Amino acid sequence: MQKYLLIAAGGSLGTIARYWVGSAVASRWGTKFPYGTFVINISACIIIGFSLTYLGKRAELSPAWRYLIPTGFVGAYSTFSTYEWETLSSLRDGAFSLAALYALGSLLLGLAAAWGGAVLAEMIS
């Protein structure tokens, strides 16, 4: 039960941080380009890369930190970082074809799915 509370706490902080960072960046740089989302995605990649590497090398630290930071906080802040981490992990393991398939497949199928969802919504609206 504790891990779910840690994930929820981290997720709450992640959603608030996402809103705050996105709003702050958009108000400063505008919305013509999605600067807010871009900054969120890149900063999430830094956070997940640091936290998973740091926590992975520090066995003496409580596993609770993994639930709170990379799973809860970063999971709510941006899932793009998880996509990048999983691609990097495949590359580190030498699975270059798998990494390329995952990266390109996620990009292309994700774009197609977003388009399909938008078309569906327009059809029933």
N, C-alpha and C positions, 0 to 999 in steps of 0.2 A: 504494500500500500504506500510505503514511503517513496518509492521510485515514481509512482504516479503523481504524488503531490509535488515532488521536485520537478518533474516534467511540466506540470501545470504552472508552477511558480515561474519556472524559466520561460515557458510559453507566454505567460502574462507579460513578463518584462520584455520579451522579444516583440510582441505585437505593439506594445507602447513605444518601444524604441523605433520600430519600423515606421509608425505613424509620425513620430517626432522627427526622425532623420529625414524622411521623405518630404514632410511639410517644410522643414527648415531649408533643405536644399532647393526645393521648388520655389520657395518664396525669394530665395537669393538669386538663383540662376534661371528661373522661368520654367515653363512646361513645354516649350516647342520641341525639345529633346527630353526624353524621360531621365533627366539627371538624377532625380531622387532615387528611382529604382536602380539605376546604374551604380550609384554610390552604395546603396544598401547591398546589392549583390556582390560587389567587390569587397566591401568591408566584411561581409559574412564569410567570404572565402578566406580572408585573413584570419578571422576569429576561429573558424572551424579547423583550418590548417594548423594554427598555433595550439588550440586546445586539445585536439586529438593527438597531436605529436607530443605535446608536453605531458598530458595525462597518460599516454601510452608508455612513456619513459619513466614515469614516477609511480611505480607499483604500490608504494607506501601510501599514496593518496587514496582517499575514500572513493569508491565507484560512484558515489552520489554526485560527484562533480560532473561525471559523464552524462548523467540524467539531467542535471540542471543546465549546463552550458551548451554542449553541442546538440543534444537531443531537444531539450526544452527551448532554451533561448534562441539558438541559431535556427532550429526547426521552425519556429514561429516567425523569426526575423526574415528568413529567406531560405527557400529550398534549393535555390540555384547553387548555393555553396555545397550542398550534399551531392548534387549532380557533378560538380567539378571535383570534389574529393573522391567520389567513386571512379571517375575517369582517371584521375591521377593514380589511384591505387592500382587500377588495371595496368596503367603504363609502367608503374614501378615493379609490378609482377611480371613484366615482359609480355603481357597479353595485348599487343598493339592492335591487332585486328578487332578484338573485343572492345577495346577502348574506343576505336574509331566507329565501330558499329553502334555502340551506346551513345557516343557524343552526337554523331550525325543523325542516328535514328531518333534520339530524343528531340533534337532541334527540328527535323523535318516533320516527324509525326506529331510533335507538340504544336507546331505551326498549323498543320492540317487539322488537328483536333480543335484548336482555337477557332479556325475558320469555320469548321463544321458546326461548332456550337453557336457561333454568331449567325450562320445561315439558318440554323434551326430556330433560333430565337426570333429572327426576322420573319420566318414563315408563320410562326404562331402568334406574332404580335399584331 
